């Protein structure tokens, strides 16, 4: 993934690990990162895998439900 370093995107894309982040006006940086991914299949695979793992761990509804259940459990045990 090649994305802008704005809003909530940096919580989803970790620069250099599962994609590349650039300031919105950094056209040269975007171009460089896109070409790097196009030329390096292993890098694409590695970043794709890392992106999937990051999304699964941090953003899927099942993970969020698990967090809520754990919070409720902790609150109930404090009484």
mmCIF file as gemmi writes it, N, C-alpha and C atoms, coordinates in Angstrom:
data_model
loop_
_atom_site.group_PDB
_atom_site.id
_atom_site.type_symbol
_atom_site.label_atom_id
_atom_site.label_alt_id
_atom_site.label_comp_id
_atom_site.label_asym_id
_atom_site.label_entity_id
_atom_site.label_seq_id
_atom_site.pdbx_PDB_ins_code
_atom_site.Cartn_x
_atom_site.Cartn_y
_atom_site.Cartn_z
_atom_site.occupancy
_atom_site.B_iso_or_equiv
_atom_site.pdbx_formal_charge
_atom_site.auth_seq_id
_atom_site.auth_asym_id
_atom_site.pdbx_PDB_model_num
ATOM 1 N N . UNK Axp A 1 ? 0.838 -1.166 0 1 0 ? 1 A 1
ATOM 2 C CA . UNK Axp A 1 ? 0 0 0 1 0 ? 1 A 1
ATOM 3 C C . UNK Axp A 1 ? 0.887 1.234 0 1 0 ? 1 A 1
ATOM 4 N N . UNK Axp A 2 ? 0.495 2.186 -0.77 1 0 ? 2 A 1
ATOM 5 C CA . UNK Axp A 2 ? 1.143 3.493 -0.781 1 0 ? 2 A 1
ATOM 6 C C . UNK Axp A 2 ? 0.03 4.494 -0.498 1 0 ? 2 A 1
ATOM 7 N N . UNK Axp A 3 ? 0.171 5.244 0.595 1 0 ? 3 A 1
ATOM 8 C CA . UNK Axp A 3 ? -0.923 6.099 1.038 1 0 ? 3 A 1
ATOM 9 C C . UNK Axp A 3 ? -0.413 7.419 1.605 1 0 ? 3 A 1
ATOM 10 N N . UNK Axp A 4 ? -1.372 8.332 1.793 1 0 ? 4 A 1
ATOM 11 C CA . UNK Axp A 4 ? -1.055 9.634 2.392 1 0 ? 4 A 1
ATOM 12 C C . UNK Axp A 4 ? -0.971 9.511 3.906 1 0 ? 4 A 1
ATOM 13 N N . UNK Axp A 5 ? -0.071 10.247 4.479 1 0 ? 5 A 1
ATOM 14 C CA . UNK Axp A 5 ? 0.15 10.26 5.922 1 0 ? 5 A 1
ATOM 15 C C . UNK Axp A 5 ? -0.804 11.271 6.567 1 0 ? 5 A 1
ATOM 16 N N . UNK Axp A 6 ? -2.109 10.995 6.477 1 0 ? 6 A 1
ATOM 17 C CA . UNK Axp A 6 ? -3.125 11.912 6.999 1 0 ? 6 A 1
ATOM 18 C C . UNK Axp A 6 ? -4.231 11.117 7.69 1 0 ? 6 A 1
ATOM 19 N N . UNK Axp A 7 ? -4.963 11.797 8.572 1 0 ? 7 A 1
ATOM 20 C CA . UNK Axp A 7 ? -6.118 11.201 9.224 1 0 ? 7 A 1
ATOM 21 C C . UNK Axp A 7 ? -5.798 9.895 9.924 1 0 ? 7 A 1
ATOM 22 N N . UNK Axp A 8 ? -6.668 8.919 9.741 1 0 ? 8 A 1
ATOM 23 C CA . UNK Axp A 8 ? -6.514 7.629 10.397 1 0 ? 8 A 1
ATOM 24 C C . UNK Axp A 8 ? -5.664 6.637 9.625 1 0 ? 8 A 1
ATOM 25 N N . UNK Axp A 9 ? -5.197 7.023 8.462 1 0 ? 9 A 1
ATOM 26 C CA . UNK Axp A 9 ? -4.409 6.097 7.637 1 0 ? 9 A 1
ATOM 27 C C . UNK Axp A 9 ? -3.157 5.595 8.359 1 0 ? 9 A 1
ATOM 28 N N . UNK Axp A 10 ? -2.408 6.443 9.08 1 0 ? 10 A 1
ATOM 29 C CA . UNK Axp A 10 ? -1.214 5.934 9.762 1 0 ? 10 A 1
ATOM 30 C C . UNK Axp A 10 ? -1.491 4.877 10.841 1 0 ? 10 A 1
ATOM 31 N N . UNK Axp A 11 ? -2.726 4.747 11.298 1 0 ? 11 A 1
ATOM 32 C CA . UNK Axp A 11 ? -3.027 3.657 12.236 1 0 ? 11 A 1
ATOM 33 C C . UNK Axp A 11 ? -3.163 2.331 11.503 1 0 ? 11 A 1
ATOM 34 N N . UNK Axp A 12 ? -3.396 2.398 10.212 1 0 ? 12 A 1
ATOM 35 C CA . UNK Axp A 12 ? -3.57 1.192 9.414 1 0 ? 12 A 1
ATOM 36 C C . UNK Axp A 12 ? -2.328 0.823 8.621 1 0 ? 12 A 1
ATOM 37 N N . UNK Axp A 13 ? -1.601 1.823 8.181 1 0 ? 13 A 1
ATOM 38 C CA . UNK Axp A 13 ? -0.389 1.595 7.383 1 0 ? 13 A 1
ATOM 39 C C . UNK Axp A 13 ? 0.822 2 8.211 1 0 ? 13 A 1
ATOM 40 N N . UNK Axp A 14 ? 1.686 1.034 8.47 1 0 ? 14 A 1
ATOM 41 C CA . UNK Axp A 14 ? 2.922 1.294 9.209 1 0 ? 14 A 1
ATOM 42 C C . UNK Axp A 14 ? 4.024 1.451 8.176 1 0 ? 14 A 1
ATOM 43 N N . UNK Axp A 15 ? 4.538 2.665 8.076 1 0 ? 15 A 1
ATOM 44 C CA . UNK Axp A 15 ? 5.497 2.997 7.026 1 0 ? 15 A 1
ATOM 45 C C . UNK Axp A 15 ? 6.698 2.054 7.041 1 0 ? 15 A 1
ATOM 46 N N . UNK Axp A 16 ? 6.946 1.437 5.891 1 0 ? 16 A 1
ATOM 47 C CA . UNK Axp A 16 ? 8.084 0.544 5.743 1 0 ? 16 A 1
ATOM 48 C C . UNK Axp A 16 ? 7.808 -0.886 6.165 1 0 ? 16 A 1
ATOM 49 N N . UNK Axp A 17 ? 6.687 -1.137 6.845 1 0 ? 17 A 1
ATOM 50 C CA . UNK Axp A 17 ? 6.358 -2.495 7.28 1 0 ? 17 A 1
ATOM 51 C C . UNK Axp A 17 ? 5.244 -3.123 6.449 1 0 ? 17 A 1
ATOM 52 N N . UNK Axp A 18 ? 4.131 -2.429 6.334 1 0 ? 18 A 1
ATOM 53 C CA . UNK Axp A 18 ? 3.039 -2.97 5.528 1 0 ? 18 A 1
ATOM 54 C C . UNK Axp A 18 ? 2.61 -1.999 4.429 1 0 ? 18 A 1
ATOM 55 N N . UNK Axp A 19 ? 3.446 -1.026 4.181 1 0 ? 19 A 1
ATOM 56 C CA . UNK Axp A 19 ? 3.184 -0.052 3.132 1 0 ? 19 A 1
ATOM 57 C C . UNK Axp A 19 ? 4.095 1.141 3.261 1 0 ? 19 A 1
ATOM 58 N N . UNK Axp A 20 ? 3.8 2.154 2.483 1 0 ? 20 A 1
ATOM 59 C CA . UNK Axp A 20 ? 4.594 3.376 2.517 1 0 ? 20 A 1
ATOM 60 C C . UNK Axp A 20 ? 3.669 4.564 2.711 1 0 ? 20 A 1
ATOM 61 N N . UNK Axp A 21 ? 4.063 5.473 3.575 1 0 ? 21 A 1
ATOM 62 C CA . UNK Axp A 21 ? 3.299 6.689 3.831 1 0 ? 21 A 1
ATOM 63 C C . UNK Axp A 21 ? 4.06 7.898 3.32 1 0 ? 21 A 1
ATOM 64 N N . UNK Axp A 22 ? 3.32 8.833 2.731 1 0 ? 22 A 1
ATOM 65 C CA . UNK Axp A 22 ? 3.929 10.064 2.23 1 0 ? 22 A 1
ATOM 66 C C . UNK Axp A 22 ? 3.018 11.237 2.532 1 0 ? 22 A 1
ATOM 67 N N . UNK Axp A 23 ? 3.611 12.405 2.66 1 0 ? 23 A 1
ATOM 68 C CA . UNK Axp A 23 ? 2.819 13.615 2.785 1 0 ? 23 A 1
ATOM 69 C C . UNK Axp A 23 ? 2.008 13.772 1.496 1 0 ? 23 A 1
ATOM 70 N N . UNK Axp A 24 ? 0.815 14.319 1.583 1 0 ? 24 A 1
ATOM 71 C CA . UNK Axp A 24 ? -0.061 14.391 0.408 1 0 ? 24 A 1
ATOM 72 C C . UNK Axp A 24 ? 0.56 15.038 -0.832 1 0 ? 24 A 1
ATOM 73 N N . UNK Axp A 25 ? 1.457 15.976 -0.645 1 0 ? 25 A 1
ATOM 74 C CA . UNK Axp A 25 ? 2.058 16.671 -1.788 1 0 ? 25 A 1
ATOM 75 C C . UNK Axp A 25 ? 3.386 16.055 -2.254 1 0 ? 25 A 1
ATOM 76 N N . UNK Axp A 26 ? 3.778 14.934 -1.668 1 0 ? 26 A 1
ATOM 77 C CA . UNK Axp A 26 ? 5.06 14.306 -1.994 1 0 ? 26 A 1
ATOM 78 C C . UNK Axp A 26 ? 4.917 13.378 -3.206 1 0 ? 26 A 1
ATOM 79 N N . UNK Axp A 27 ? 4.714 13.98 -4.353 1 0 ? 27 A 1
ATOM 80 C CA . UNK Axp A 27 ? 4.49 13.204 -5.575 1 0 ? 27 A 1
ATOM 81 C C . UNK Axp A 27 ? 5.693 12.341 -5.935 1 0 ? 27 A 1
ATOM 82 N N . UNK Axp A 28 ? 6.888 12.849 -5.736 1 0 ? 28 A 1
ATOM 83 C CA . UNK Axp A 28 ? 8.093 12.072 -6.034 1 0 ? 28 A 1
ATOM 84 C C . UNK Axp A 28 ? 8.185 10.857 -5.113 1 0 ? 28 A 1
ATOM 85 N N . UNK Axp A 29 ? 7.846 11.034 -3.839 1 0 ? 29 A 1
ATOM 86 C CA . UNK Axp A 29 ? 7.866 9.924 -2.888 1 0 ? 29 A 1
ATOM 87 C C . UNK Axp A 29 ? 6.854 8.851 -3.242 1 0 ? 29 A 1
ATOM 88 N N . UNK Axp A 30 ? 5.638 9.284 -3.619 1 0 ? 30 A 1
ATOM 89 C CA . UNK Axp A 30 ? 4.622 8.329 -4.042 1 0 ? 30 A 1
ATOM 90 C C . UNK Axp A 30 ? 5.127 7.528 -5.249 1 0 ? 30 A 1
ATOM 91 N N . UNK Axp A 31 ? 5.657 8.224 -6.228 1 0 ? 31 A 1
ATOM 92 C CA . UNK Axp A 31 ? 6.157 7.563 -7.439 1 0 ? 31 A 1
ATOM 93 C C . UNK Axp A 31 ? 7.249 6.564 -7.111 1 0 ? 31 A 1
ATOM 94 N N . UNK Axp A 32 ? 8.188 6.974 -6.274 1 0 ? 32 A 1
ATOM 95 C CA . UNK Axp A 32 ? 9.307 6.102 -5.897 1 0 ? 32 A 1
ATOM 96 C C . UNK Axp A 32 ? 8.798 4.835 -5.205 1 0 ? 32 A 1
ATOM 97 N N . UNK Axp A 33 ? 7.861 4.996 -4.272 1 0 ? 33 A 1
ATOM 98 C CA . UNK Axp A 33 ? 7.33 3.838 -3.544 1 0 ? 33 A 1
ATOM 99 C C . UNK Axp A 33 ? 6.537 2.904 -4.446 1 0 ? 33 A 1
ATOM 100 N N . UNK Axp A 34 ? 5.746 3.472 -5.34 1 0 ? 34 A 1
ATOM 101 C CA . UNK Axp A 34 ? 4.976 2.65 -6.273 1 0 ? 34 A 1
ATOM 102 C C . UNK Axp A 34 ? 5.907 1.847 -7.179 1 0 ? 34 A 1
ATOM 103 N N . UNK Axp A 35 ? 6.924 2.504 -7.706 1 0 ? 35 A 1
ATOM 104 C CA . UNK Axp A 35 ? 7.883 1.797 -8.57 1 0 ? 35 A 1
ATOM 105 C C . UNK Axp A 35 ? 8.632 0.72 -7.793 1 0 ? 35 A 1
ATOM 106 N N . UNK Axp A 36 ? 8.974 1.017 -6.551 1 0 ? 36 A 1
ATOM 107 C CA . UNK Axp A 36 ? 9.676 0.034 -5.715 1 0 ? 36 A 1
ATOM 108 C C . UNK Axp A 36 ? 8.822 -1.22 -5.547 1 0 ? 36 A 1
ATOM 109 N N . UNK Axp A 37 ? 7.54 -1.048 -5.277 1 0 ? 37 A 1
ATOM 110 C CA . UNK Axp A 37 ? 6.655 -2.198 -5.119 1 0 ? 37 A 1
ATOM 111 C C . UNK Axp A 37 ? 6.445 -2.938 -6.437 1 0 ? 37 A 1
ATOM 112 N N . UNK Axp A 38 ? 6.337 -2.21 -7.525 1 0 ? 38 A 1
ATOM 113 C CA . UNK Axp A 38 ? 6.161 -2.852 -8.826 1 0 ? 38 A 1
ATOM 114 C C . UNK Axp A 38 ? 7.359 -3.712 -9.207 1 0 ? 38 A 1
ATOM 115 N N . UNK Axp A 39 ? 8.547 -3.281 -8.813 1 0 ? 39 A 1
ATOM 116 C CA . UNK Axp A 39 ? 9.777 -3.977 -9.202 1 0 ? 39 A 1
ATOM 117 C C . UNK Axp A 39 ? 10.174 -5.104 -8.255 1 0 ? 39 A 1
ATOM 118 N N . UNK Axp A 40 ? 9.621 -5.143 -7.036 1 0 ? 40 A 1
ATOM 119 C CA . UNK Axp A 40 ? 10.082 -6.096 -6.025 1 0 ? 40 A 1
ATOM 120 C C . UNK Axp A 40 ? 8.928 -6.99 -5.551 1 0 ? 40 A 1
ATOM 121 N N . UNK Axp A 41 ? 8.809 -8.143 -6.166 1 0 ? 41 A 1
ATOM 122 C CA . UNK Axp A 41 ? 7.719 -9.064 -5.834 1 0 ? 41 A 1
ATOM 123 C C . UNK Axp A 41 ? 7.802 -9.531 -4.384 1 0 ? 41 A 1
ATOM 124 N N . UNK Axp A 42 ? 8.987 -9.82 -3.911 1 0 ? 42 A 1
ATOM 125 C CA . UNK Axp A 42 ? 9.151 -10.284 -2.523 1 0 ? 42 A 1
ATOM 126 C C . UNK Axp A 42 ? 8.699 -9.216 -1.527 1 0 ? 42 A 1
ATOM 127 N N . UNK Axp A 43 ? 9.032 -7.968 -1.792 1 0 ? 43 A 1
ATOM 128 C CA . UNK Axp A 43 ? 8.599 -6.868 -0.931 1 0 ? 43 A 1
ATOM 129 C C . UNK Axp A 43 ? 7.073 -6.759 -0.934 1 0 ? 43 A 1
ATOM 130 N N . UNK Axp A 44 ? 6.457 -6.887 -2.112 1 0 ? 44 A 1
ATOM 131 C CA . UNK Axp A 44 ? 4.988 -6.848 -2.2 1 0 ? 44 A 1
ATOM 132 C C . UNK Axp A 44 ? 4.366 -7.945 -1.358 1 0 ? 44 A 1
ATOM 133 N N . UNK Axp A 45 ? 4.903 -9.148 -1.462 1 0 ? 45 A 1
ATOM 134 C CA . UNK Axp A 45 ? 4.365 -10.277 -0.698 1 0 ? 45 A 1
ATOM 135 C C . UNK Axp A 45 ? 4.545 -10.056 0.8 1 0 ? 45 A 1
ATOM 136 N N . UNK Axp A 46 ? 5.727 -9.626 1.201 1 0 ? 46 A 1
ATOM 137 C CA . UNK Axp A 46 ? 6.016 -9.411 2.62 1 0 ? 46 A 1
ATOM 138 C C . UNK Axp A 46 ? 5.127 -8.319 3.207 1 0 ? 46 A 1
ATOM 139 N N . UNK Axp A 47 ? 4.994 -7.202 2.489 1 0 ? 47 A 1
ATOM 140 C CA . UNK Axp A 47 ? 4.158 -6.111 2.983 1 0 ? 47 A 1
ATOM 141 C C . UNK Axp A 47 ? 2.682 -6.491 2.958 1 0 ? 47 A 1
ATOM 142 N N . UNK Axp A 48 ? 2.264 -7.247 1.954 1 0 ? 48 A 1
ATOM 143 C CA . UNK Axp A 48 ? 0.883 -7.703 1.893 1 0 ? 48 A 1
ATOM 144 C C . UNK Axp A 48 ? 0.535 -8.591 3.071 1 0 ? 48 A 1
ATOM 145 N N . UNK Axp A 49 ? 1.436 -9.504 3.388 1 0 ? 49 A 1
ATOM 146 C CA . UNK Axp A 49 ? 1.23 -10.398 4.536 1 0 ? 49 A 1
ATOM 147 C C . UNK Axp A 49 ? 1.191 -9.593 5.834 1 0 ? 49 A 1
ATOM 148 N N . UNK Axp A 50 ? 2.114 -8.66 5.973 1 0 ? 50 A 1
ATOM 149 C CA . UNK Axp A 50 ? 2.155 -7.828 7.181 1 0 ? 50 A 1
ATOM 150 C C . UNK Axp A 50 ? 0.889 -6.977 7.299 1 0 ? 50 A 1
ATOM 151 N N . UNK Axp A 51 ? 0.39 -6.481 6.175 1 0 ? 51 A 1
ATOM 152 C CA . UNK Axp A 51 ? -0.825 -5.684 6.179 1 0 ? 51 A 1
ATOM 153 C C . UNK Axp A 51 ? -2.031 -6.502 6.604 1 0 ? 51 A 1
ATOM 154 N N . UNK Axp A 52 ? -2.118 -7.712 6.101 1 0 ? 52 A 1
ATOM 155 C CA . UNK Axp A 52 ? -3.229 -8.595 6.468 1 0 ? 52 A 1
ATOM 156 C C . UNK Axp A 52 ? -3.175 -8.911 7.959 1 0 ? 52 A 1
ATOM 157 N N . UNK Axp A 53 ? -1.995 -9.228 8.464 1 0 ? 53 A 1
ATOM 158 C CA . UNK Axp A 53 ? -1.849 -9.536 9.891 1 0 ? 53 A 1
ATOM 159 C C . UNK Axp A 53 ? -2.2 -8.331 10.759 1 0 ? 53 A 1
ATOM 160 N N . UNK Axp A 54 ? -1.762 -7.161 10.35 1 0 ? 54 A 1
ATOM 161 C CA . UNK Axp A 54 ? -2.045 -5.942 11.118 1 0 ? 54 A 1
ATOM 162 C C . UNK Axp A 54 ? -3.548 -5.658 11.143 1 0 ? 54 A 1
ATOM 163 N N . UNK Axp A 55 ? -4.207 -5.806 10.001 1 0 ? 55 A 1
ATOM 164 C CA . UNK Axp A 55 ? -5.647 -5.562 9.935 1 0 ? 55 A 1
ATOM 165 C C . UNK Axp A 55 ? -6.41 -6.588 10.764 1 0 ? 55 A 1
ATOM 166 N N . UNK Axp A 56 ? -6.012 -7.846 10.665 1 0 ? 56 A 1
ATOM 167 C CA . UNK Axp A 56 ? -6.675 -8.9 11.425 1 0 ? 56 A 1
ATOM 168 C C . UNK Axp A 56 ? -6.533 -8.674 12.92 1 0 ? 56 A 1
ATOM 169 N N . UNK Axp A 57 ? -5.344 -8.306 13.33 1 0 ? 57 A 1
ATOM 170 C CA . UNK Axp A 57 ? -5.06 -8.118 14.757 1 0 ? 57 A 1
ATOM 171 C C . UNK Axp A 57 ? -5.719 -6.86 15.321 1 0 ? 57 A 1
ATOM 172 N N . UNK Axp A 58 ? -5.853 -5.829 14.519 1 0 ? 58 A 1
ATOM 173 C CA . UNK Axp A 58 ? -6.257 -4.538 15.052 1 0 ? 58 A 1
ATOM 174 C C . UNK Axp A 58 ? -7.603 -3.992 14.6 1 0 ? 58 A 1
ATOM 175 N N . UNK Axp A 59 ? -8.174 -4.507 13.524 1 0 ? 59 A 1
ATOM 176 C CA . UNK Axp A 59 ? -9.347 -3.839 12.975 1 0 ? 59 A 1
ATOM 177 C C . UNK Axp A 59 ? -10.553 -4.723 12.677 1 0 ? 59 A 1
ATOM 178 N N . UNK Axp A 60 ? -10.433 -6.024 12.763 1 0 ? 60 A 1
ATOM 179 C CA . UNK Axp A 60 ? -11.579 -6.869 12.455 1 0 ? 60 A 1
ATOM 180 C C . UNK Axp A 60 ? -12.604 -6.828 13.58 1 0 ? 60 A 1
ATOM 181 N N . UNK Axp A 61 ? -13.856 -6.95 13.23 1 0 ? 61 A 1
ATOM 182 C CA . UNK Axp A 61 ? -14.944 -6.859 14.197 1 0 ? 61 A 1
ATOM 183 C C . UNK Axp A 61 ? -14.808 -7.921 15.292 1 0 ? 61 A 1
ATOM 184 N N . UNK Axp A 62 ? -14.339 -9.1 14.939 1 0 ? 62 A 1
ATOM 185 C CA . UNK Axp A 62 ? -14.187 -10.148 15.95 1 0 ? 62 A 1
ATOM 186 C C . UNK Axp A 62 ? -13.169 -9.747 17.006 1 0 ? 62 A 1
ATOM 187 N N . UNK Axp A 63 ? -12.129 -9.056 16.596 1 0 ? 63 A 1
ATOM 188 C CA . UNK Axp A 63 ? -11.135 -8.586 17.558 1 0 ? 63 A 1
ATOM 189 C C . UNK Axp A 63 ? -11.735 -7.511 18.44 1 0 ? 63 A 1
ATOM 190 N N . UNK Axp A 64 ? -12.526 -6.621 17.858 1 0 ? 64 A 1
ATOM 191 C CA . UNK Axp A 64 ? -13.146 -5.55 18.63 1 0 ? 64 A 1
ATOM 192 C C . UNK Axp A 64 ? -14.158 -6.105 19.624 1 0 ? 64 A 1
ATOM 193 N N . UNK Axp A 65 ? -14.93 -7.096 19.204 1 0 ? 65 A 1
ATOM 194 C CA . UNK Axp A 65 ? -15.887 -7.735 20.116 1 0 ? 65 A 1
ATOM 195 C C . UNK Axp A 65 ? -15.137 -8.397 21.271 1 0 ? 65 A 1
ATOM 196 N N . UNK Axp A 66 ? -14.041 -9.038 20.964 1 0 ? 66 A 1
ATOM 197 C CA . UNK Axp A 66 ? -13.225 -9.67 22.003 1 0 ? 66 A 1
ATOM 198 C C . UNK Axp A 66 ? -12.737 -8.631 23.011 1 0 ? 66 A 1
ATOM 199 N N . UNK Axp A 67 ? -12.325 -7.48 22.536 1 0 ? 67 A 1
ATOM 200 C CA . UNK Axp A 67 ? -11.893 -6.412 23.437 1 0 ? 67 A 1
ATOM 201 C C . UNK Axp A 67 ? -13.024 -5.953 24.354 1 0 ? 67 A 1
ATOM 202 N N . UNK Axp A 68 ? -14.235 -5.79 23.785 1 0 ? 68 A 1
ATOM 203 C CA . UNK Axp A 68 ? -15.388 -5.372 24.584 1 0 ? 68 A 1
ATOM 204 C C . UNK Axp A 68 ? -15.73 -6.422 25.639 1 0 ? 68 A 1
ATOM 205 N N . UNK Axp A 69 ? -15.719 -7.686 25.244 1 0 ? 69 A 1
ATOM 206 C CA . UNK Axp A 69 ? -16.019 -8.749 26.201 1 0 ? 69 A 1
ATOM 207 C C . UNK Axp A 69 ? -15.003 -8.789 27.336 1 0 ? 69 A 1
ATOM 208 N N . UNK Axp A 70 ? -13.75 -8.583 27 1 0 ? 70 A 1
ATOM 209 C CA . UNK Axp A 70 ? -12.708 -8.56 28.029 1 0 ? 70 A 1
ATOM 210 C C . UNK Axp A 70 ? -12.908 -7.375 28.968 1 0 ? 70 A 1
ATOM 211 N N . UNK Axp A 71 ? -13.286 -6.23 28.422 1 0 ? 71 A 1
ATOM 212 C CA . UNK Axp A 71 ? -13.559 -5.053 29.242 1 0 ? 71 A 1
ATOM 213 C C . UNK Axp A 71 ? -14.714 -5.327 30.204 1 0 ? 71 A 1
ATOM 214 N N . UNK Axp A 72 ? -15.806 -5.885 29.692 1 0 ? 72 A 1
ATOM 215 C CA . UNK Axp A 72 ? -16.951 -6.208 30.557 1 0 ? 72 A 1
ATOM 216 C C . UNK Axp A 72 ? -16.554 -7.2 31.647 1 0 ? 72 A 1
ATOM 217 N N . UNK Axp A 73 ? -15.792 -8.2 31.271 1 0 ? 73 A 1
ATOM 218 C CA . UNK Axp A 73 ? -15.336 -9.202 32.239 1 0 ? 73 A 1
ATOM 219 C C . UNK Axp A 73 ? -14.515 -8.544 33.343 1 0 ? 73 A 1
ATOM 220 N N . UNK Axp A 74 ? -13.61 -7.67 32.949 1 0 ? 74 A 1
ATOM 221 C CA . UNK Axp A 74 ? -12.776 -6.962 33.943 1 0 ? 74 A 1
ATOM 222 C C . UNK Axp A 74 ? -13.61 -6.082 34.856 1 0 ? 74 A 1
ATOM 223 N N . UNK Axp A 75 ? -14.6 -5.409 34.3 1 0 ? 75 A 1
ATOM 224 C CA . UNK Axp A 75 ? -15.453 -4.544 35.104 1 0 ? 75 A 1
ATOM 225 C C . UNK Axp A 75 ? -16.307 -5.338 36.084 1 0 ? 75 A 1
ATOM 226 N N . UNK Axp A 76 ? -16.805 -6.483 35.641 1 0 ? 76 A 1
ATOM 227 C CA . UNK Axp A 76 ? -17.639 -7.312 36.511 1 0 ? 76 A 1
ATOM 228 C C . UNK Axp A 76 ? -16.834 -7.92 37.656 1 0 ? 76 A 1
ATOM 229 N N . UNK Axp A 77 ? -15.585 -8.22 37.427 1 0 ? 77 A 1
ATOM 230 C CA . UNK Axp A 77 ? -14.743 -8.837 38.461 1 0 ? 77 A 1
ATOM 231 C C . UNK Axp A 77 ? -14.232 -7.805 39.474 1 0 ? 77 A 1
ATOM 232 N N . UNK Axp A 78 ? -14.339 -6.532 39.155 1 0 ? 78 A 1
ATOM 233 C CA . UNK Axp A 78 ? -13.872 -5.49 40.084 1 0 ? 78 A 1
ATOM 234 C C . UNK Axp A 78 ? -14.881 -5.227 41.177 1 0 ? 78 A 1
ATOM 235 N N . UNK Axp A 79 ? -16.116 -5.656 41.011 1 0 ? 79 A 1
ATOM 236 C CA . UNK Axp A 79 ? -17.166 -5.364 42.018 1 0 ? 79 A 1
ATOM 237 C C . UNK Axp A 79 ? -17.104 -6.311 43.163 1 0 ? 79 A 1
